[in-house]
Amino acid sequence: MRYNVAQFLMEPVGSQWDFQVNEEAVLETGVKERVQGHLQLTHFNKSIWARAELDVEVDEVCGRCLKSFRQPIHASIDETFQHAVTTKRDEDAGPPEAGNVELFIDESDTLDLREVLRQYLILNHPVKSLCRPDCKGICLFCGSDRNLNQCQCQKQSSDPRWARLVALGSRSGEQP
């Protein structure tokens, strides 16, 4: 996810480079993940506009059944990167701010998209990861996987205040 843009910065303003991305990158957990998609770079005056549609699959744990699975995440990147050397020489703009260092092309003319991609993946990560939409999870009492079989344990409420309500349900023929 690192691109040498030295030659690109010498091209006329408005020039575009297109890339089909299919590479491994170390993102969040220190594990290499396969990144696939399309990247387009557009040269502007003293900057590069990066637009990308990227897909990554990361290892996750289901929030209901606690099984490991591969979670696909899509990131639509749309960012402008300033050249750090130009910015330092420009009197109107100060040096790169500490919080926005990832939005700069470094002194060796390398555009690094790893940190930006990592942040976009965090933003697009589901709040609760599920191995499948209809996952039934595990039984709260015995811990068996309800996706594989129906739990046969005796479900008892630990709170005695619910005892009368449970008794009403069992008199009407319903299972608690």
N, C-alpha and C positions, 0 to 999 in steps of 0.2 A: 504494500500500500504506500510505497515511497516512489516518487516519480522525479526524475531529473528533468527540470524544465528550463535549463540554461538556453538551449536552442530555441525553445518555444518563446521565451521572453525577448528574443531578437527578431521574431516574426512580426508582421504588421498587426496593429490593433484590430481586433475582430477575428483573428485567426482562431481556428478550432482544431482540437485534437480529440479523436474518439478512441476509446479503449473498450474492449470486451474484457472484463475482469474475471479471472478464474485463478485465484491464488490463495495460499494459506497465510494467515496473519495471527499474531498473538494479540488478543484483545483484552478480555476482562480477567479471566482466571489463570492466565499464564499458559493456557493450552492453545495450541494452534487450531484455528477454526477455518474452514473453507469459505471464502467470500466469492460470490458470483454475481454478475450483473453487468451494467453498462455505466461508463464514466465519460463525461464530456467536459473538456477544459476549454474555456474561451479566454483569449488574451484581451485585457483591458489596459488602459494607461496605468502603469505601476501596480497592476494586480491581475489575478487570475480568478475567474469565476468557475467553480466546480459544481457540476450537476451530476448526480449519480442515482441510480436505482440499484440497490444492492440487497442480496439475500444471504443470510447466514443461518446455519442450524447450530444451536448450542445445547449442551447437556443440561437437563432440568429434572426436577423431581415433581411428580404430580401432587397438587395440593389436596387431593382427596384420597388416593390409594397409595401414595408414597412410593410409587415405582419410578425408576429412571426412564426417560425418553428423550428424543431429540425434538426440540422446540424450534420451528422455523420463525425467523424474525426478518421483516422487511424494513429497510431504511431508505428514505428518499432524502438525499443530501442536496442542499442548495446553499452554498457558502462562497464568500469572496475571500481570497487569501492575498494579503499584502506582502510585498517583497521587503524583508527585514532590512536589507542594506539601503534601499531607497527610502524607507521610512525613517531611518536614522539620519540620513542626509537632509530630509525634508524639514524645513524650519517650522512649518505649521503643525506637523504631527510629531509628537514626542516618540521616545523609544517604545517598543511593544510593551503593552501592559502585562503584568504577571499573570492575570487570569485569562488572557487571550493569546498566549504564545502559540497555541496550536493553529491559529488562523494566520500564520506568517510563513512565508517561504524563507528557509534559512540562508545563511551566507554562502553555502555551497550550491545554491539554486535547487534545493530538494524540497518538493512538496510532499509532506507526510500527512496522509489521511487517516492514520490509525486512531489517533485520539478523537478526532471528529466522528469517525464511524462508531467508536466505542460509546460516545455520548448519545448519538442518534439511536443506537441499539438499546441503550438504557431507557430512553424516552419511549421507544416503541415496544418495550417488553411488556407482556400482559401482567396485570396486577396479580392474578392467580393463574398459575400455569396448570393446565389439565392435559392429561395424556390423550383424552378424547372428550368431546362435548358431553357425552352421555355417561361419563364415569360415575359409578355409584359409590365409590370410595370403600372404606373399611368400616366394619361394625364398631361402634363406639364402646361396646361392652366386651366382646371377645377378640376383636382385632382381625377377624377373617376378611378376606377380600370379597366384597359383595358382587364384584364383576364376574367372579368364577363360580360362586354358588350362593344359595340363600342361607343366611345365618340361622342356626338352630339353637342358639344360646337362650338362656332365660334372661330376658331384659327386665331388670328391676330398677326402679327409681331409688336413688340413694337418699332422696329427700322425703321424709315421712309426711310432709304437708301434701304431697301428691297422691297419697294412698287412697283417699276417698274418691278422687277423680278416676284413678286406675280401676277401682272397684266398680264404678259406674260403667266404664267401658267394657269390663269383663261380663257384667250382667246382661248387657245388650248383645252379647255374642261376638263382639269385636276383639281382635287380638291387640294386646297392649303394645 
